[in-house]
Amino acid sequence: MELQYIIRRAKITDIPRLTELLATLFSIEIDFEVDYSKQSKGLEMMLDDMDTRCILVAEQCQQVVGMCTAQILISTAEGGSVALIEDVVVDNSYRRLGIGKELLIGIESWALEKGAKRLQLLADRNNTVALEFYKSMSWNITNLICLHKR
């Protein structure tokens, strides 16, 4: 039997489940720490501006099983808007069923509707499974690196 799920915009009531998915993701990404309070606040902030930010979720049997986020930024290199895509994660039990692909396709469509001239995606350099997945979806590795400062 084929898995039935829908891709939709996140709602405020999804935040507890989204923080659980982020905890799964952050257990892989060594640059981030799980802090449910911080992650909840960040998700609330994203949901407060649904014009330039988007959280898509995959829902199966009324349970959120995956998510993907994007934000519109301005790029001087592009002379216009670009989309920064993050937080692509699917619950372990639902991986390899096409959900991640559908989430990315959905977020890409949203970004293009918003006029994004380029799509950028952050991924942990050691997450080889994710990097292979992105490569299969025609994402290219760049020469840029991400730096941060607290």
ABEGO torsion letter per residue (X at the ends): XBBBBBBBBBBAAAAAAAAAAAAAAAAABAABBBBAAAAAAAAAAAAABAAABBBBBBBBGGBBABBBBBBBBBBAAAGBBBBBBBGBBBBAAABGAGAAAAAAAAAAAAAAAAGBABBBBBBBAABAAAAAAAAAAGBBBBABBBBBBX
